[in-house]
Amino acid sequence: MRSTGPVPPGHDAPGPLPRALWPSLRAHYALLDPEEGEPPERLATVRAVHVHPVARDGVPYVGIAFDCVRDPERGVGVILHGTRVVGLGGADLATRVRIAERDARDPRTGLDEALIGHWSSDVFDHGAMECSDLELRADGTGWSSVSNAFTEDVARLTWRCPEPGVLELREEKGDVTRHRYAVGPAVPAHSAGPVTSVAFEEPVAYSHQYAKWG
């Protein structure tokens, strides 16, 4: 299968980019430069959109290539499945239909599908000096971060669920931790309604509880 190619402006291009994409781009820039202070909206501009002829659960995969201020030669590319980030790398990644095909047929063995996606502790850390983000991708990779007003510390990781209700995280440097968790609705303070939440017995990164973003 081939991608449909770039979508000209105004011709069935996707609407506003999902909010879960921006933390992923921010983490990408933080890995390039931990002192990066500019928001990703100022560093990445859409170059091309690729709607791939692949779907899972009736939702097509979309690749978006960005021009990148901090890495102009490679740019930035992402493949999305709905609001979920499937993969992120150089701009050419957005055209790789095989990434979409692999994700579409992946049986998710050893993973809890309820955990797949982007999670933020922000709504549960209201008033705190720091908050955390956690992204668990369907291929068993991901990243975590702890951020404050001045910096963001990002760590790549891999993950799996060795038994129901247990998340195992392995950081790049080899450290392995296991965390018991529960997924369900929760109402954060200062919130108008419930959100999908994952709560951990012991903190992951900085936080015990996260809300799902995408």
Order of alpha helices (4+ residues) and beta strands (2+ residues): alpha-alpha-beta-beta-beta-beta-alpha-beta-beta-beta-beta-beta-beta-beta-beta
